[in-house]
Amino acid sequence: MQTKIIDFSTYSSLKIGAPIEVNLIQTPQDSKLALSQHMQVIGKANNLLVSPKATNLALLDKTFSYITDCGEYIEIGGAYPSGRIFSYFKSHNLGGLEFLQALPGSLGGLVKMNAGMKQYEIKSILHSINVNGEWHDVSTFPMNYRDSGITGIILAARFYKKIGFDTALHTQCNALRKHHPKEPSCGSCFKNPKGDYAGRLLESAELKGYRINDIAFSEQHANFLVNKGKASFEDAISLIELAKKRVFEQSGIQLECEVQILH
Ligand SMILES: Cc1cc2nc3c(=O)[nH]c(=O)nc-3n(C[C@H](O)[C@H](O)[C@H](O)COP(=O)(O)OP(=O)(O)OC[C@H]3O[C@@H](n4cnc5c(N)ncnc54)[C@H](O)[C@@H]3O)c2cc1C
């Protein structure tokens, strides 16, 4: 497989990491090889905390960056970026992905994480998913809150064509973004536990704005892990562990990371 060097201190949205050699998946066969060698696939690293020591990584090549109208559905390649998916759906008056404009990622990362906002999730108009070269109906996977249950490599997905882009919903989603921190971040650090909010739990554990060196929980949004300058992987891990411990001691709730950590 071909390789390329990715510097995670610039590539990842959190701006943490180091230059690492990454394998390029150019064919479904490559994806099978990557799976058999237990490679960890990355998308656009908007939900990743990558150790400078991480190895055995893989990334989809530009062959998988496409969007096609197949008549009954829209097929999108795993490497296609969310902003362009949003623009395509808007300009073709298609509904279901109005929340995507300000939700950074690639199709593969969005489907893997079942990304979304509030009750709107990627799974809502998902028809089928190509995992390592084989198409599977979406019902094959559990697709829960921020988890698809997919263990293979997502090469593409097909979406139902729901006519009618919902402008009011789009405006509503954008309004939710207004108060989000502007510093480099990975979005929400923890998943919301059932019936509660990770942000509320962190705030009541006095962690809103809490900082270890250059990594902090944002002052604007307690559940956003933000990089204040030159944050390190180790500091980020220390802050995450501290938050889990404090929240558990205070509320008995075990927070689960939404950010994916590659050691
Ligand atoms: C400012 C900001 C705001 C955000 N807001 C939201 C939000 O509102 N809602 C939300 O859900 N998320 C949000 N996120 C998180 C992020 O945008 C999503 O999780 C997105 O789906 C990540 O896509 P990615 O391509 O960057 O994936 P990555 O971060 O690279 O990877 C995420 C996970 O997907 C896996 N993965 C990536 N590509 C593939 C593939 N082809 N096949 C199989 N697995 C793959 C990786 O192994 C990893 O486990 C936000 C992030 C930021 C920085």
The ligand as an SDF file (V2000), in Angstrom:
LIG
                    3D

 53 58  0  0  0  0  0  0  0  0999 V2000
  -16.1780   22.1340   15.9220 C   0  0  0  0  0  0  0  0  0  0  0  0
  -16.7360   20.7330   15.8760 C   0  0  0  0  0  0  0  0  0  0  0  0
  -18.0830   20.5430   16.0240 C   0  0  0  0  0  0  0  0  0  0  0  0
  -18.6130   19.2330   15.9960 C   0  0  0  0  0  0  0  0  0  0  0  0
  -19.9560   19.0690   16.1480 N   0  0  0  0  0  0  0  0  0  0  0  0
  -20.4860   17.8260   16.0760 C   0  0  0  0  0  0  0  0  0  0  0  0
  -21.9020   17.6370   16.1750 C   0  0  0  0  0  0  0  0  0  0  0  0
  -22.6850   18.5650   16.3340 O   0  0  0  0  0  0  0  0  0  0  0  0
  -22.3750   16.3730   16.0760 N   0  0  0  0  0  0  0  0  0  0  0  0
  -21.5560   15.3010   15.8890 C   0  0  0  0  0  0  0  0  0  0  0  0
  -22.0580   14.1830   15.7860 O   0  0  0  0  0  0  0  0  0  0  0  0
  -20.2160   15.4510   15.8060 N   0  0  0  0  0  0  0  0  0  0  0  0
  -19.6630   16.6890   15.8840 C   0  0  0  0  0  0  0  0  0  0  0  0
  -18.3050   16.8460   15.7930 N   0  0  0  0  0  0  0  0  0  0  0  0
  -17.4380   15.6550   15.6480 C   0  0  0  0  0  0  0  0  0  0  0  0
  -17.1120   15.2900   14.1890 C   0  0  0  0  0  0  0  0  0  0  0  0
  -17.4510   16.3460   13.3470 O   0  0  0  0  0  0  0  0  0  0  0  0
  -17.8530   14.0160   13.7670 C   0  0  0  0  0  0  0  0  0  0  0  0
  -17.6190   12.9390   14.6520 O   0  0  0  0  0  0  0  0  0  0  0  0
  -17.4640   13.5610   12.3500 C   0  0  0  0  0  0  0  0  0  0  0  0
  -18.2910   12.4980   12.0010 O   0  0  0  0  0  0  0  0  0  0  0  0
  -16.0060   13.1300   12.2600 C   0  0  0  0  0  0  0  0  0  0  0  0
  -15.6960   12.8040   10.9240 O   0  0  0  0  0  0  0  0  0  0  0  0
  -14.1770   12.6200   10.5030 P   0  0  0  0  0  0  0  0  0  0  0  0
  -14.0970   12.2810    9.0620 O   0  0  0  0  0  0  0  0  0  0  0  0
  -13.4070   13.8170   10.9190 O   0  0  0  0  0  0  0  0  0  0  0  0
  -13.7770   11.3370   11.3530 O   0  0  0  0  0  0  0  0  0  0  0  0
  -12.4810   11.0980   12.2600 P   0  0  0  0  0  0  0  0  0  0  0  0
  -12.4830   12.0920   13.3590 O   0  0  0  0  0  0  0  0  0  0  0  0
  -11.2640   11.0270   11.4390 O   0  0  0  0  0  0  0  0  0  0  0  0
  -12.8060    9.6580   12.8460 O   0  0  0  0  0  0  0  0  0  0  0  0
  -13.8850    9.4890   13.7420 C   0  0  0  0  0  0  0  0  0  0  0  0
  -14.1600    7.9800   13.9020 C   0  0  0  0  0  0  0  0  0  0  0  0
  -14.6240    7.4690   12.6540 O   0  0  0  0  0  0  0  0  0  0  0  0
  -13.7920    6.3940   12.2370 C   0  0  0  0  0  0  0  0  0  0  0  0
  -13.7130    6.4730   10.7630 N   0  0  0  0  0  0  0  0  0  0  0  0
  -13.3390    7.5230    9.9960 C   0  0  0  0  0  0  0  0  0  0  0  0
  -13.4340    7.2140    8.6930 N   0  0  0  0  0  0  0  0  0  0  0  0
  -13.8650    5.9310    8.6340 C   0  0  0  0  0  0  0  0  0  0  0  0
  -14.1510    5.0280    7.5700 C   0  0  0  0  0  0  0  0  0  0  0  0
  -14.0200    5.3720    6.2780 N   0  0  0  0  0  0  0  0  0  0  0  0
  -14.5700    3.7770    7.8980 N   0  0  0  0  0  0  0  0  0  0  0  0
  -14.7350    3.3940    9.1870 C   0  0  0  0  0  0  0  0  0  0  0  0
  -14.4790    4.2060   10.2320 N   0  0  0  0  0  0  0  0  0  0  0  0
  -14.0530    5.4580    9.9550 C   0  0  0  0  0  0  0  0  0  0  0  0
  -12.4500    6.6010   12.9280 C   0  0  0  0  0  0  0  0  0  0  0  0
  -11.7570    5.3700   13.0970 O   0  0  0  0  0  0  0  0  0  0  0  0
  -12.9130    7.1700   14.2680 C   0  0  0  0  0  0  0  0  0  0  0  0
  -13.3240    6.1130   15.1180 O   0  0  0  0  0  0  0  0  0  0  0  0
  -17.7460   18.1250   15.8160 C   0  0  0  0  0  0  0  0  0  0  0  0
  -16.3600   18.3370   15.6570 C   0  0  0  0  0  0  0  0  0  0  0  0
  -15.8590   19.6190   15.6840 C   0  0  0  0  0  0  0  0  0  0  0  0
  -14.3900   19.8240   15.4910 C   0  0  0  0  0  0  0  0  0  0  0  0
  1  2  1  0
  2  3  1  0
  2 52  2  0
  3  4  2  0
  4  5  1  0
  4 50  1  0
  5  6  2  0
  6  7  1  0
  6 13  1  0
  7  8  2  0
  7  9  1  0
  9 10  1  0
 10 11  2  0
 10 12  1  0
 12 13  2  0
 13 14  1  0
 14 15  1  0
 14 50  1  0
 15 16  1  0
 16 17  1  0
 16 18  1  0
 18 19  1  0
 18 20  1  0
 20 21  1  0
 20 22  1  0
 22 23  1  0
 23 24  1  0
 24 25  2  0
 24 26  1  0
 24 27  1  0
 27 28  1  0
 28 29  2  0
 28 30  1  0
 28 31  1  0
 31 32  1  0
 32 33  1  0
 33 34  1  0
 33 48  1  0
 34 35  1  0
 35 36  1  0
 35 46  1  0
 36 37  1  0
 36 45  1  0
 37 38  2  0
 38 39  1  0
 39 40  1  0
 39 45  2  0
 40 41  1  0
 40 42  2  0
 42 43  1  0
 43 44  2  0
 44 45  1  0
 46 47  1  0
 46 48  1  0
 48 49  1  0
 50 51  2  0
 51 52  1  0
 52 53  1  0
M  END
$$$$
